[in-house]
Amino acid sequence: MDTNKISYIKELNDKIFNPTIFHNYINIVFIYTPPKVGSTTLISSLRLSGAKFCIAIHIHDENMLNILTQYKNYHNVTILDIIYYNSSIGKNVFVIDVYRTPVERKLSDYFENISNFHFNNNEEFIINYDNNKIIDRFNSIFPHIANIEYFNDIYNIDVPTSFDFDNKFIMTINQNVKFIKIRLQDSNHWGQILTHLLGFEVLIIKDYITENKKIGILYKRIKNEYKIPINFLEYIQNDKYFLFYNSPLERELYLTSLANNQTNFFLPFSDSEFKFYLKISNQNQYHNFIQRNHYLDLGCICNACSNKRFNIFTKIKKRDYTDYTDYTDYTDYLNSRVYHEQAVYEQNIHKLNTIRNKINYEITKHYNDKNKHKNKHNQHNQHIVKLNMKNIITN
């Protein structure tokens, strides 16, 4: 690799991992996955559980890298370049990818962009669309969406010959970087798996679930109504990732559940038709941005955020809220996310309340002491009067 590119990689890397802030951190975890596989849950969980043990970054592709760093990538630096650079300077680097079963991943990917890309309309209007219209569009693009697997196709590493269904993960090491693959269907075991692999306790906090977003009303409706065309079922049966990441029994159960809700043959877009669809949808797209504030934890390591993170982590662990699926049952902490501005504001309010309470305590104590002294004085005077009266009577 030429010197200029290495210099540019360092420049980009310092933009991502500010050396002034993160110079003491030795562990870096890249959640480097396709969208809609549970990666937001992973990044929020790692930040909430291990912000003092590691830096965790969430990224999907080079376009996202360029936007996050606000750099023009003249040297075509890839995410893998950044990953291996950190390994070369002595960091302990982990890269995590997630597998998700095909229909669920495709449907979730579709709904992630349903308003700004697929229908170019506000969610408030789309949730009232006819179900058949939503399903027809989904079926038209079904074979073309959410197909890539990073662990197998992007990382350029030697992949194990089979998935470890007992331990529920596989890992391979390349240039001292630990590449890990887990499955969304094993999310109840992620805490145990990642605690073992990363060396600190990880609690899994489900975050950014499609069903809990504004579009979730429609998403639930379509999930309940969707019937898979028979030719799509055949497509899944032969999918190499489905075959690799699911055991024979898991494949049988999954395909049986789909077959119980199958429908007639559907003709999707051809490759050329899909390319034209992408072109038109991109031109019509009314907003295109990387969402930053949808995380439970943005990863800031300032004192205010660290304190808030510790309090939330302790509350979750104490009350065992690691397996929830319904946000409404956990509003006592889910409405309180670890955002720097909010954490600082809350810390300042806490300081003001502490000062106010201390002042109130001192005022109350002063009046109590004054009243106590006054009562003692009155008691003393009463005692003198009694003595005087006794002497008068006696004499």
RODO-2510 file (C-alpha; in nm, 4 decimals, decimal comma):
residues 395
     n   res          X          Y          Z
     1     m     0,0000     0,0000     0,0000
     2     d     0,1396     0,3411    -0,0964
     3     t     0,2427     0,5957     0,1674
     4     n    -0,0142     0,8527     0,0589
     5     k    -0,3016     0,6098     0,1081
     6     i    -0,1752     0,5035     0,4520
     7     s    -0,1554     0,8695     0,5505
     8     y    -0,5092     0,9238     0,4276
     9     i    -0,6350     0,6139     0,6147
    10     k    -0,4812     0,7562     0,9335
    11     e    -0,6503     1,0895     0,8668
    12     l    -0,9895     0,9237     0,8243
    13     n    -0,9306     0,6985     1,1233
    14     d    -0,8498     0,9963     1,3471
    15     k    -1,1719     1,1546     1,2262
    16     i    -1,3670     0,8476     1,3420
    17     f    -1,1691     0,7734     1,6585
    18     n    -1,0547     1,1096     1,7904
    19     p    -0,7110     1,0282     1,9420
    20     t    -0,7509     1,3055     2,1998
    21     i    -1,0608     1,1329     2,3368
    22     f    -0,9983     0,7650     2,2652
    23     h    -0,6193     0,7317     2,3016
    24     n    -0,6520     0,5010     2,6053
    25     y    -0,8914     0,2594     2,4332
    26     i    -0,7371    -0,0666     2,3138
    27     n    -1,0580    -0,2508     2,2115
    28     i    -1,2572    -0,1542     1,9018
    29     v    -1,5743    -0,3315     1,7889
    30     f    -1,7030    -0,2719     1,4367
    31     i    -2,0678    -0,3658     1,3874
    32     y    -2,0172    -0,3953     1,0130
    33     t    -2,3325    -0,5495     0,8716
    34     p    -2,6003    -0,5037     0,6079
    35     p    -2,9028    -0,3035     0,7270
    36     k    -3,1986    -0,4585     0,9099
    37     v    -3,0296    -0,7548     1,0755
    38     g    -3,0426    -0,6321     1,4366
    39     s    -2,7250    -0,4236     1,4206
    40     t    -2,8766    -0,1221     1,5994
    41     t    -2,9659    -0,3456     1,8927
    42     l    -2,6055    -0,4655     1,8960
    43     i    -2,4468    -0,1209     1,8883
    44     s    -2,6768     0,0206     2,1565
    45     s    -2,6176    -0,2835     2,3761
    46     l    -2,2392    -0,2636     2,3416
    47     r    -2,2292     0,1088     2,4125
    48     l    -2,4566     0,0776     2,7116
    49     s    -2,2739    -0,2269     2,8489
    50     g    -1,9146    -0,1561     2,7567
    51     a    -1,8444     0,2089     2,6772
    52     k    -1,5611     0,2046     2,9307
    53     f    -1,4136    -0,1149     2,7830
    54     c    -1,4358    -0,0573     2,4083
    55     i    -1,5221     0,1792     2,1260
    56     a    -1,8153     0,0492     1,9224
    57     i    -1,8881     0,1782     1,5725
    58     h    -2,1897     0,0954     1,3552
    59     i    -2,1448     0,1048     0,9791
    60     h    -2,3013    -0,0487     0,6687
    61     d    -2,0971     0,0670     0,3700
    62     e    -1,8393     0,3115     0,2324
    63     n    -2,1037     0,5709     0,1530
    64     m    -2,1952     0,5767     0,5201
    65     l    -1,8228     0,6022     0,6040
    66     n    -1,7832     0,9074     0,3813
    67     i    -2,0877     1,0820     0,5264
    68     l    -1,9847     1,0096     0,8859
    69     t    -1,6316     1,1412     0,8334
    70     q    -1,7428     1,4251     0,6009
    71     y    -1,4385     1,3539     0,3841
    72     k    -1,4123     1,3136     0,0101
    73     n    -1,2622     0,9704    -0,0290
    74     y    -0,9963     1,0515    -0,2883
    75     h    -0,8010     0,7334    -0,2201
    76     n    -1,1033     0,5002    -0,2164
    77     v    -1,0410     0,3970     0,1428
    78     t    -1,2660     0,1070     0,2439
    79     i    -1,4056     0,0097     0,5805
    80     l    -1,1716    -0,2898     0,5744
    81     d    -0,8778    -0,0502     0,5294
    82     i    -0,9850     0,1274     0,8495
    83     i    -1,0316    -0,2054     1,0294
    84     y    -0,6899    -0,3439     0,9376
    85     y    -0,5195    -0,0101     1,0070
    86     n    -0,6433    -0,0216     1,3666
    87     s    -0,5130    -0,3751     1,4019
    88     s    -0,1740    -0,2649     1,2645
    89     i    -0,1373     0,0076     1,5318
    90     g    -0,1978    -0,2383     1,8144
    91     k    -0,5708    -0,2177     1,8702
    92     n    -0,7673    -0,5290     1,9640
    93     v    -1,0239    -0,5310     1,6815
    94     f    -1,3503    -0,7250     1,6555
    95     v    -1,5832    -0,7187     1,3540
    96     i    -1,9369    -0,8521     1,3972
    97     d    -2,1850    -0,9483     1,1275
    98     v    -2,5380    -1,0864     1,1732
    99     y    -2,7438    -1,3342     0,9726
   100     r    -3,1210    -1,2898     0,9489
   101     t    -3,3679    -1,5268     0,7859
   102     p    -3,4544    -1,4148     0,4316
   103     v    -3,8244    -1,3180     0,4328
   104     e    -3,7981    -1,1240     0,7598
   105     r    -3,4848    -0,9435     0,6488
   106     k    -3,6276    -0,8506     0,3085
   107     l    -3,9535    -0,7276     0,4577
   108     s    -3,7757    -0,5218     0,7247
   109     d    -3,5392    -0,3724     0,4645
   110     y    -3,8388    -0,2863     0,2462
   111     f    -4,0179    -0,1106     0,5315
   112     e    -3,7067     0,0790     0,6388
   113     n    -3,7219     0,2710     0,3101
   114     i    -4,0892     0,2416     0,2262
   115     s    -4,1707     0,6127     0,2611
   116     n    -3,8646     0,7958     0,1301
   117     f    -3,7669     0,5463    -0,1415
   118     h    -4,0309     0,2949    -0,2470
   119     f    -4,3403     0,5165    -0,2380
   120     n    -4,1973     0,8680    -0,1980
   121     n    -4,4665     0,9722     0,0483
   122     n    -4,5082     1,0440     0,4181
   123     e    -4,5625     0,7511     0,6531
   124     e    -4,8875     0,9101     0,7754
   125     f    -5,0362     0,8526     0,4287
   126     i    -4,8672     0,5205     0,3519
   127     i    -5,0091     0,3456     0,6591
   128     n    -5,3527     0,3915     0,4994
   129     y    -5,2520     0,2327     0,1682
   130     d    -5,4272    -0,0844     0,0621
   131     n    -5,2380    -0,3936     0,1784
   132     n    -5,2392    -0,5435    -0,1693
   133     k    -5,0567    -0,2413    -0,3050
   134     i    -4,7829    -0,2746    -0,0411
   135     i    -4,7485    -0,6502    -0,0932
   136     d    -4,7464    -0,6262    -0,4728
   137     r    -4,4548    -0,3790    -0,4646
   138     f    -4,2693    -0,5980    -0,2144
   139     n    -4,3136    -0,9091    -0,4295
   140     s    -4,1995    -0,7200    -0,7380
   141     i    -3,8593    -0,6514    -0,5832
   142     f    -3,8381    -0,9560    -0,3522
   143     p    -3,5516    -1,1418    -0,5261
   144     h    -3,3423    -0,8243    -0,5556
   145     i    -3,3370    -0,6842    -0,2010
   146     a    -3,1269    -0,7740     0,1030
   147     n    -2,9192    -1,0467    -0,0573
   148     i    -2,5598    -0,9677     0,0366
   149     e    -2,3816    -1,1325     0,3304
   150     y    -2,0786    -0,9458     0,4600
   151     f    -1,9076    -1,2323     0,6405
   152     n    -1,9128    -1,4413     0,3241
   153     d    -1,8928    -1,1794     0,0500
   154     i    -1,7365    -0,8570     0,1795
   155     y    -1,4788    -0,9393     0,4470
   156     n    -1,2608    -1,1436     0,2084
   157     i    -1,1672    -1,3970     0,4770
   158     d    -1,1573    -1,7738     0,5020
   159     v    -1,5048    -1,8754     0,6148
   160     p    -1,5422    -2,1871     0,8332
   161     t    -1,6872    -2,4850     0,6520
   162     s    -1,9995    -2,4854     0,8706
   163     f    -2,1820    -2,2763     1,1279
   164     d    -2,1427    -2,3776     1,4932
   165     f    -2,5042    -2,4455     1,5886
   166     d    -2,4079    -2,5474     1,9434
   167     n    -2,2183    -2,2298     2,0367
   168     k    -2,4324    -2,0196     1,7993
   169     f    -2,1474    -1,8252     1,6417
   170     i    -1,8460    -1,8672     1,4175
   171     m    -1,5233    -1,6706     1,4307
   172     t    -1,2171    -1,6474     1,2128
   173     i    -0,9020    -1,4394     1,2626
   174     n    -0,7339    -1,2537     0,9788
   175     q    -0,4397    -1,0129     1,0313
   176     n    -0,5144    -1,0226     1,4059
   177     v    -0,8728    -0,9058     1,3455
   178     k    -1,1445    -1,1280     1,4951
   179     f    -1,4358    -1,1617     1,2518
   180     i    -1,7508    -1,2910     1,4218
   181     k    -2,0815    -1,4072     1,2775
   182     i    -2,3964    -1,4472     1,4866
   183     r    -2,7635    -1,4953     1,3994
   184     l    -3,0584    -1,2721     1,4810
   185     q    -3,2661    -1,5788     1,5668
   186     d    -3,0209    -1,6383     1,8559
   187     s    -3,0542    -1,2847     1,9966
   188     n    -3,1610    -1,4230     2,3350
   189     h    -2,8108    -1,5736     2,3564
   190     w    -2,6177    -1,2701     2,2305
   191     g    -2,5411    -1,1445     2,5793
   192     q    -2,3784    -1,4715     2,6777
   193     i    -2,1949    -1,5063     2,3450
   194     l    -2,0545    -1,1528     2,3416
   195     t    -1,9669    -1,1552     2,7111
   196     h    -1,7537    -1,4617     2,6391
   197     l    -1,5928    -1,3205     2,3246
   198     l    -1,5380    -0,9590     2,4333
   199     g    -1,4432    -1,0128     2,7966
   200     f    -1,6976    -0,7822     2,9659
   201     e    -2,0614    -0,8259     3,0631
   202     v    -2,2964    -0,7463     2,7753
   203     l    -2,6679    -0,6960     2,8279
   204     i    -2,8764    -0,7010     2,5120
   205     i    -3,1158    -0,4078     2,4824
   206     k    -3,3489    -0,4370     2,1841
   207     d    -3,3489    -0,1091     1,9969
   208     y    -3,4970     0,0454     1,6795
   209     i    -3,7538    -0,2280     1,6200
   210     t    -3,9666    -0,1716     1,3090
   211     e    -4,2885    -0,2663     1,4871
   212     n    -4,2358     0,0166     1,7353
   213     k    -4,1852     0,2871     1,4745
   214     k    -4,4569     0,5037     1,3195
   215     i    -4,4810     0,2709     1,0207
   216     g    -4,5154    -0,0250     1,2584
   217     i    -4,8958    -0,0338     1,2278
   218     l    -4,8686    -0,1173     0,8594
   219     y    -4,5673    -0,3440     0,9149
   220     k    -4,7605    -0,5626     1,1598
   221     r    -5,0569    -0,5711     0,9235
   222     i    -4,8487    -0,6895     0,6293
   223     k    -4,6583    -0,9443     0,8387
   224     n    -4,9866    -1,1014     0,9438
   225     e    -5,1361    -1,1008     0,5958
   226     y    -4,8364    -1,1832     0,3766
   227     k    -4,8425    -1,5104     0,1842
   228     i    -4,5266    -1,6075     0,0006
   229     p    -4,5528    -1,6941    -0,3709
   230     i    -4,4587    -2,0538    -0,4391
   231     n    -4,1663    -1,9605    -0,6645
   232     f    -4,0173    -1,7455    -0,3857
   233     l    -4,0370    -2,0427    -0,1558
   234     e    -3,8295    -2,2407    -0,4054
   235     y    -3,5845    -1,9502    -0,4209
   236     i    -3,5330    -1,9620    -0,0431
   237     q    -3,4900    -2,3398    -0,0429
   238     n    -3,1877    -2,3004    -0,2695
   239     d    -3,0396    -1,9918    -0,1071
   240     k    -2,6800    -2,0758    -0,0071
   241     y    -2,6849    -1,8560     0,3030
   242     f    -3,0124    -2,0041     0,4208
   243     l    -2,8573    -2,3483     0,3814
   244     f    -2,5354    -2,2478     0,5586
   245     y    -2,6758    -2,0595     0,8578
   246     n    -2,9656    -2,2901     0,9418
   247     s    -2,9504    -2,6492     1,0591
   248     p    -3,1539    -2,9135     0,8719
   249     l    -3,4220    -2,9027     1,1417
   250     e    -3,4328    -2,5218     1,1405
   251     r    -3,4649    -2,5193     0,7620
   252     e    -3,7482    -2,7697     0,7745
   253     l    -3,9412    -2,5751     1,0392
   254     y    -3,8901    -2,2417     0,8630
   255     l    -3,9936    -2,3689     0,5202
   256     t    -4,2942    -2,5477     0,6649
   257     s    -4,4135    -2,2277     0,8328
   258     l    -4,3803    -2,0440     0,5002
   259     a    -4,5501    -2,3222     0,3043
   260     n    -4,8506    -2,2958     0,5343
   261     n    -4,8934    -1,9403     0,4037
   262     q    -4,8007    -1,9747     0,0379
   263     t    -4,9822    -1,8408    -0,2629
   264     n    -4,9647    -1,8582    -0,6409
   265     f    -4,6695    -1,7857    -0,8657
   266     f    -4,5698    -1,4184    -0,8844
   267     l    -4,3556    -1,2672    -1,1587
   268     p    -4,1106    -1,0181    -1,0017
   269     f    -3,9046    -0,7518    -1,1762
   270     s    -3,6304    -0,8775    -1,4012
   271     d    -3,2747    -0,7511    -1,3392
   272     s    -3,3154    -0,4773    -1,5992
   273     e    -3,6571    -0,3770    -1,4659
   274     f    -3,5185    -0,3581    -1,1122
   275     k    -3,2291    -0,1375    -1,2245
   276     f    -3,4790     0,0976    -1,3860
   277     y    -3,6880     0,0889    -1,0672
   278     l    -3,3803     0,1865    -0,8633
   279     k    -3,3000     0,4690    -1,1001
   280     i    -3,6498     0,6189    -1,0817
   281     s    -3,6778     0,5674    -0,7037
   282     n    -3,3420     0,7353    -0,6452
   283     q    -3,4472     1,0327    -0,8541
   284     n    -3,7764     1,0624    -0,6672
   285     q    -3,6274     1,0175    -0,3224
   286     y    -3,7278     1,3168    -0,1124
   287     h    -3,4761     1,2703     0,1659
   288     n    -3,1587     1,0720     0,2038
   289     f    -2,9772     1,0830     0,5325
   290     i    -2,8018     0,8642     0,7850
   291     q    -3,0037     0,8432     1,1034
   292     r    -2,7876     0,9105     1,4066
   293     n    -3,0321     0,9736     1,6861
   294     h    -3,2253     0,6487     1,6610
   295     y    -2,9760     0,4749     1,8912
   296     l    -3,0469     0,4116     2,2568
   297     d    -2,6868     0,5178     2,3224
   298     l    -2,4773     0,7463     2,0992
   299     g    -2,1523     0,6354     2,2661
   300     c    -2,0297     0,9642     2,4175
   301     i    -1,7856     0,8946     2,7046
   302     c    -1,8145     1,2270     2,8907
   303     n    -1,8837     1,2189     3,2634
   304     a    -2,2533     1,3020     3,2238
   305     c    -2,3146     1,0285     2,9636
   306     s    -2,1077     0,7744     3,1572
   307     n    -2,3083     0,8360     3,4739
   308     k    -2,6383     0,8117     3,2906
   309     r    -2,5224     0,4966     3,1124
   310     f    -2,4240     0,3366     3,4427
   311     n    -2,7615     0,4198     3,5983
   312     i    -2,9559     0,2749     3,3034
   313     f    -2,7351    -0,0358     3,2883
   314     t    -2,7784    -0,0945     3,6625
   315     k    -3,1546    -0,0529     3,6392
   316     i    -3,1808    -0,2934     3,3447
   317     k    -2,9652    -0,5537     3,5159
   318     k    -3,1460    -0,5214     3,8481
   319     r    -3,4913    -0,5486     3,6960
   320     d    -3,3946    -0,7991     3,4237
   321     y    -3,5303    -0,6040     3,1270
   322     t    -3,3070    -0,7794     2,8742
   323     d    -3,5767    -0,9783     2,6962
   324     y    -3,8529    -0,7268     2,6366
   325     t    -4,0444    -0,6902     2,3112
   326     d    -4,2948    -0,4195     2,4048
   327     y    -4,1549    -0,0703     2,4591
   328     t    -4,4634     0,0478     2,6467
   329     d    -4,3797    -0,1690     2,9477
   330     y    -4,0400    -0,0058     2,9963
   331     t    -4,1019     0,3668     2,9620
   332     d    -3,9215     0,4347     3,2912
   333     y    -3,5854     0,4063     3,1129
   334     l    -3,6502     0,3683     2,7410
   335     n    -3,7601     0,7313     2,7183
   336     s    -3,4261     0,8260     2,8716
   337     r    -3,1599     0,7635     2,6098
   338     v    -2,7897     0,8387     2,6402
   339     y    -2,7630     1,1555     2,4316
   340     h    -2,4919     1,4024     2,5319
   341     e    -2,7046     1,7190     2,5390
   342     q    -2,9806     1,5501     2,7363
   343     a    -2,7368     1,3840     2,9769
   344     v    -2,5578     1,7137     3,0485
   345     y    -2,8908     1,8909     3,0987
   346     e    -3,0069     1,6218     3,3407
   347     q    -2,6750     1,6316     3,5255
   348     n    -2,7026     2,0091     3,5658
   349     i    -3,0615     1,9772     3,6874
   350     h    -2,9442     1,7128     3,9358
   351     k    -2,6685     1,9457     4,0605
   352     l    -2,9155     2,2331     4,0988
   353     n    -3,1579     2,0067     4,2852
   354     t    -2,8758     1,8874     4,5106
   355     i    -2,7767     2,2483     4,5892
   356     r    -3,1397     2,3462     4,6447
   357     n    -3,1973     2,0490     4,8736
   358     k    -2,8811     2,1313     5,0671
   359     i    -2,9909     2,4927     5,1095
   360     n    -3,3371     2,3825     5,2190
   361     y    -3,1785     2,1397     5,4636
   362     e    -2,9565     2,4120     5,6114
   363     i    -3,2506     2,6536     5,6418
   364     t    -3,4678     2,3890     5,8040
   365     k    -3,1838     2,2886     6,0357
   366     h    -3,1268     2,6538     6,1317
   367     y    -3,4920     2,7057     6,2236
   368     n    -3,5086     2,3725     6,4021
   369     d    -3,1964     2,4590     6,6035
   370     k    -3,3356     2,8054     6,6755
   371     n    -3,6667     2,6619     6,7902
   372     k    -3,4871     2,3963     6,9896
   373     h    -3,2754     2,6635     7,1609
   374     k    -3,5858     2,8739     7,2220
   375     n    -3,7673     2,5774     7,3733
   376     k    -3,4718     2,5070     7,6005
   377     h    -3,4654     2,8725     7,7048
   378     n    -3,8360     2,8644     7,7821
   379     q    -3,7962     2,5432     7,9776
   380     h    -3,5144     2,7020     8,1789
   381     n    -3,7260     3,0093     8,2565
   382     q    -4,0131     2,7907     8,3611
   383     h    -3,7808     2,5996     8,5904
   384     i    -3,6587     2,9269     8,7545
   385     v    -4,0178     3,0421     8,8052
   386     k    -4,1072     2,7149     8,9702
   387     l    -3,8064     2,7397     9,2005
   388     n    -3,8966     3,0964     9,2945
   389     m    -4,2548     3,0022     9,3631
   390     k    -4,1386     2,7141     9,5788
   391     n    -3,9094     2,9436     9,7803
   392     i    -4,1896     3,1977     9,8295
   393     i    -4,4290     2,9290     9,9538
   394     t    -4,1651     2,7800    10,1839
   395     n    -4,0751     3,1148    10,3389
***
